[in-house]
C-alpha cells in the first residue's frame, strides 16, 4: 500500500503520524523549511491521544518522483487546494483514492474538476492540533474523530479501512455532506467570532453582546445550509451553542484567528466569504455574518497597505 500526504500542518501532520505508525510506505509532500525539518528531525508528534511519536517517512517537494499512489490524503488549506491537486497529478491513476481532509464545504466539487477520473472521498475531522515553530505537531485534547463518506461507497470503505487505526476514531457516514455542514456551521461562528474580536472564545463571551452574536452566526450559517437542502437537525444551532457554552477550556481561539493575528494567509473566504456570497445568491439574510466578514476583510486590507 503506497500512501501519500500533502499538507503537513496541524491536521495533516497528525494524520501522517498515525499513518506512519501503521504503514511502511508513506510519502510526505513538503517544501522549504518544513521539508528540511522533516528530513533532519523526522515527523515529530506530541499528542494527548497518540502519545509521543517520531517517524522518518519519505519526504519530497516533487510528487512526480514518488510514482503512482494507492491513496493520497490532501490536508492543505482551501486556498492551496488547486495547486496541491495539480502537483499530485503524476501520482494519480483511475484506481488512486484521493481523500480530502479540509475545512469548508466546496472542496469536493473543486477536486472533481481537477481529478475527474479517480475516486474522491470526503471527510470531516474533529481534532485540536497545530504545528509548532520547529514544525513538530502538537495535538491536545482527548479525541481525534473522523467522518468518512463518498458517492463511491467502495472508495469510502477503502479509506475507512486505511484510516481506522490507533490514533483515529473513524466512522463511515451515509450523508457526509450533512456531517461536513455540521462542522462548517460551528466554524462559521467559532472561527469568525474569535477573528472578529481577535481573542479567545472566553474573551468573546465576556463582551456585552458576545454570546448573542455567536448564536446569531450559528443561526445564519444554519439558514444557508437549510436553503441549500442540506439534511440538518432542526436543533443543531442550539446543540452547538450549548456544547460551546459547556466547553471547560475557553482560553482558546481558532485557526482562523491565529492566522489573521499572526499575519499569515487565512481561510477567511472559506469560513466567511463563501457563506456570505452563497447567502446573497440565495437571498438569505445574514447581516451579522456579512458585517464580520467585511470588517475582518477591511482590517486585512488595511494591514496589507
NORQUI-V545779 format. One record per residue. N is the residue number from 0. RES is the residue in three letters. SS is DSSP state (hx for helix, st for strand, lp for the rest). Layout:
N | RES | SS
N | RES | SS
This chain:
0 | UNK | lp
1 | UNK | lp
2 | UNK | st
3 | UNK | st
4 | UNK | st
5 | UNK | st
6 | UNK | lp
7 | UNK | lp
8 | UNK | lp
9 | UNK | hx
10 | UNK | hx
11 | UNK | hx
12 | UNK | hx
13 | UNK | hx
14 | UNK | hx
15 | UNK | hx
16 | UNK | hx
17 | UNK | hx
18 | UNK | hx
19 | UNK | hx
20 | UNK | hx
21 | UNK | hx
22 | UNK | lp
23 | UNK | lp
24 | UNK | lp
25 | UNK | st
26 | UNK | st
27 | UNK | st
28 | UNK | st
29 | UNK | lp
30 | UNK | lp
31 | UNK | hx
32 | UNK | hx
33 | UNK | hx
34 | UNK | hx
35 | UNK | hx
36 | UNK | hx
37 | UNK | hx
38 | UNK | hx
39 | UNK | hx
40 | UNK | hx
41 | UNK | lp
42 | UNK | st
43 | UNK | st
44 | UNK | st
45 | UNK | st
46 | UNK | st
47 | UNK | lp
48 | UNK | lp
49 | UNK | lp
50 | UNK | st
51 | UNK | st
52 | UNK | st
53 | UNK | st
54 | UNK | st
55 | UNK | lp
56 | UNK | lp
57 | UNK | st
58 | UNK | st
59 | UNK | st
60 | UNK | lp
61 | UNK | lp
62 | UNK | hx
63 | UNK | hx
64 | UNK | hx
65 | UNK | hx
66 | UNK | lp
67 | UNK | lp
68 | UNK | lp
69 | UNK | lp
70 | UNK | st
71 | UNK | st
72 | UNK | st
73 | UNK | st
74 | UNK | lp
75 | UNK | lp
76 | UNK | lp
77 | UNK | hx
78 | UNK | hx
79 | UNK | hx
80 | UNK | hx
81 | UNK | hx
82 | UNK | hx
83 | UNK | hx
84 | UNK | hx
85 | UNK | hx
86 | UNK | hx
87 | UNK | lp
88 | UNK | hx
89 | UNK | hx
90 | UNK | hx
91 | UNK | lp
92 | UNK | lp
93 | UNK | lp
94 | UNK | lp
95 | UNK | lp
96 | UNK | st
97 | UNK | st
98 | UNK | st
99 | UNK | st
100 | UNK | lp
101 | UNK | lp
102 | UNK | lp
103 | UNK | lp
104 | UNK | lp
105 | UNK | lp
106 | UNK | hx
107 | UNK | hx
108 | UNK | hx
109 | UNK | hx
110 | UNK | hx
111 | UNK | hx
112 | UNK | hx
113 | UNK | hx
114 | UNK | lp
115 | UNK | lp
116 | UNK | lp
117 | UNK | lp
118 | UNK | lp
119 | UNK | st
120 | UNK | st
121 | UNK | st
122 | UNK | st
123 | UNK | st
124 | UNK | st
125 | UNK | st
126 | UNK | st
127 | UNK | st
128 | UNK | st
129 | UNK | st
130 | UNK | st
131 | UNK | lp
132 | UNK | lp
133 | UNK | lp
134 | UNK | lp
135 | UNK | lp
136 | UNK | st
137 | UNK | st
138 | UNK | st
139 | UNK | st
140 | UNK | st
141 | UNK | st
142 | UNK | st
143 | UNK | st
144 | UNK | st
145 | UNK | st
146 | UNK | st
147 | UNK | st
148 | UNK | st
149 | UNK | lp
150 | UNK | lp
151 | UNK | lp
152 | UNK | hx
153 | UNK | hx
154 | UNK | hx
155 | UNK | hx
156 | UNK | hx
157 | UNK | hx
158 | UNK | hx
159 | UNK | hx
160 | UNK | hx
161 | UNK | hx
162 | UNK | hx
163 | UNK | lp
164 | UNK | lp
165 | UNK | lp
166 | UNK | lp
167 | UNK | lp
168 | UNK | st
169 | UNK | st
170 | UNK | st
171 | UNK | st
172 | UNK | lp
173 | UNK | lp
174 | UNK | lp
175 | UNK | hx
176 | UNK | hx
177 | UNK | hx
178 | UNK | hx
179 | UNK | hx
180 | UNK | hx
181 | UNK | hx
182 | UNK | hx
183 | UNK | hx
184 | UNK | hx
185 | UNK | hx
186 | UNK | hx
187 | UNK | hx
188 | UNK | hx
189 | UNK | hx
190 | UNK | hx
191 | UNK | hx
192 | UNK | hx
193 | UNK | hx
194 | UNK | hx
195 | UNK | hx
196 | UNK | hx
197 | UNK | lp
198 | UNK | lp
199 | UNK | lp
200 | UNK | hx
201 | UNK | hx
202 | UNK | hx
203 | UNK | hx
204 | UNK | hx
205 | UNK | hx
206 | UNK | lp
207 | UNK | lp
208 | UNK | lp
209 | UNK | hx
210 | UNK | hx
211 | UNK | hx
212 | UNK | hx
213 | UNK | hx
214 | UNK | hx
215 | UNK | hx
216 | UNK | hx
217 | UNK | hx
218 | UNK | hx
219 | UNK | hx
220 | UNK | hx
221 | UNK | hx
222 | UNK | hx
223 | UNK | hx
224 | UNK | hx
225 | UNK | hx
226 | UNK | hx
227 | UNK | lp
228 | UNK | lp
229 | UNK | lp
230 | UNK | lp
231 | UNK | lp
232 | UNK | lp
233 | UNK | lp
234 | UNK | lp
235 | UNK | hx
236 | UNK | hx
237 | UNK | hx
238 | UNK | hx
239 | UNK | hx
240 | UNK | hx
241 | UNK | hx
242 | UNK | hx
243 | UNK | hx
244 | UNK | hx
245 | UNK | hx
246 | UNK | lp
247 | UNK | lp
248 | UNK | lp
249 | UNK | lp
250 | UNK | lp
251 | UNK | lp
252 | UNK | lp
253 | UNK | lp
254 | UNK | hx
255 | UNK | hx
256 | UNK | hx
257 | UNK | hx
258 | UNK | hx
259 | UNK | hx
260 | UNK | hx
261 | UNK | lp
262 | UNK | lp
263 | UNK | lp
264 | UNK | lp
265 | UNK | lp
266 | UNK | lp
267 | UNK | hx
268 | UNK | hx
269 | UNK | hx
270 | UNK | hx
271 | UNK | hx
272 | UNK | hx
273 | UNK | hx
274 | UNK | hx
275 | UNK | hx
276 | UNK | hx
277 | UNK | hx
278 | UNK | hx
279 | UNK | hx
280 | UNK | hx
281 | UNK | hx
282 | UNK | lp
283 | UNK | lp
284 | UNK | lp
285 | UNK | lp
286 | UNK | hx
287 | UNK | hx
288 | UNK | hx
289 | UNK | hx
290 | UNK | hx
291 | UNK | hx
292 | UNK | hx
293 | UNK | hx
294 | UNK | hx
295 | UNK | hx
296 | UNK | hx
297 | UNK | hx
298 | UNK | hx
299 | UNK | hx
300 | UNK | hx
301 | UNK | hx
302 | UNK | hx
303 | UNK | hx
304 | UNK | lp
